[in-house]
Each structure stands twice: as structure tokens, then as C-alpha cells.
Amino acid sequence: MTTAQQKADDRKEDQNELVINYLTLRKALGWMGIALPFALMAGSYIWNDGYFETSISNYYYTVLRDVFVVTLCAVALFLFTYRGYDKKDRRVTNAAGAFGLITAFVSTNFK
């Protein structure tokens, strides 16, 4: 492919609104991870009469289970697909994704 053709393709991609910027996706998932505890606390305040769980995993047993599981699964899926810079980075993100899925689907026994 020629340099002129590559520049033309880059301009088309920059103008295509359907293309999601990879960095924007990373930021959105990062904000999801940061916002998860606050969202669970706000949900507890509204639907659980202000009672906050002692562990974030305990929200699995509340009405906020879906928020907890979906957020962890979304972040874990991104971590599995993230290639990183080298093998070590891929191993760490795959392990973090696996631990996220384990946390989402293997419930704790706190009672």
C-alpha cells in the first residue's frame, strides 16, 4: 500500500463515527471499575435502607447483583482481549481477568 493510500485510509477512519477509539474504550472501562464501589454504595443507600455490605463481594447477595456481575464481566472481558506490550503484561492482564470472573461468579459465603 502506498503512503498516499495509507493517508487516505487514515482520513476515512478518522472521519468514521462507528470506529471506537481504543483509548476511549480503556478510559470507559477504567471509569467503570472506579465507579463500581460508589454505584453499589449508592444502590445500597436507595434499595437496602442505607445498609452497606462489609465486602464488595457481598453485593452478590443483594438486589445489586446484576450491577456487580455485569461490571466485573465487562472489565474482565476487556482484560482478556488486551494484548499489552509484552508477554508479562499479557499474563498479568489475563490473570486479572480470570480473578475478576472468579469474583463475579464464585459467590462468597459470608453468613
N, C-alpha and C positions, 0 to 999 in steps of 0.2 A: 504494500500500500504506500502510495506517495505521501509526502509531507503535506501537500495541499489537500489531498483526500482526507488525511487524518484530521487536519484542522477543520475541514468542512463537517466531518462526523462529530468532532468535539462541539462545534457550534450547535449542531442539531440536538445533541444530547443535553447541552446546557439550556436549550430552549424548550425541551420536552418536560412538561409538568408531571408526567407519570413516573419519571425517574426519581427514586428516593435517594437522597444523598446519604451515603454510608455514615458520615459523621453525625448527621441529624438523627439517624436511627440509633446510633450509640448513645447520643445525649438523651434521647427519649427513654430508652431502656434504663439508663443511669438514673434519671429522674423518677422512674417507676420504682426502682429499688430504694431510693432515698425516701420517697413519699409513702411507701408501704406501711411502715410503722405508724406514721401520722394518720393515714387513712383508716387503719384498724382502730386506732385510739378514738378518732372522731366517730367511727361507726359504733364503737362500744359506748361512747357517751350518748349517742342518739338511741340505739336499739337495745342496749344492755344496761340501761339505767345508770350509766356512769361507772360501771364496774369494769376495771381494766384487768386483763389476764396477767399472770405472773411471768409468762413466757410468750414470745411471738408465735411459737408453735401451737400454743393452746387455743389460738383463734380458729384452729381447725374444727373445734367443737362448738363454735358459735354460729350465729347467722351470717357471719362474715367469712365463712369457709371459702366461698367462691372467689371472693376478692383475693384472699390469701393464696389459694392454689393457682389461679389464673396468672397472677403476677409472678409467682415463683416459676411457673412453667414458661412464661414468656421470656424471662431473663435467662433461664436455663437453656432454652432453645437457641437464643442468641449466642450464649457462651459455647454451645456445641458447634455452631456454624462459624464462629470467629476463628480465623486462621492464625492470627498473631504474627510475630516476627521470626520466631524460630521454633524448634521442637519443644523446648522447655515451656515457652509461652502457650503452645497448643495443649501440652499436658496439664498445665495449671488450669486453663480455662475449661478443659474437658472435665477435670476433677471437680471444679466449682459447679459446673452444670449438673454433674451427677449428684453432688451433695444437695443442690437446690431441688432436684426432682425427688430425692430421698426425703428431704424435709417436707415437700409438698404432699407426698403420697403415703409415707410411713408415719402414721399418727403416733403421738406421744400418749402415754398412759399416766396422766397426772392426778387421777383421783383415786 
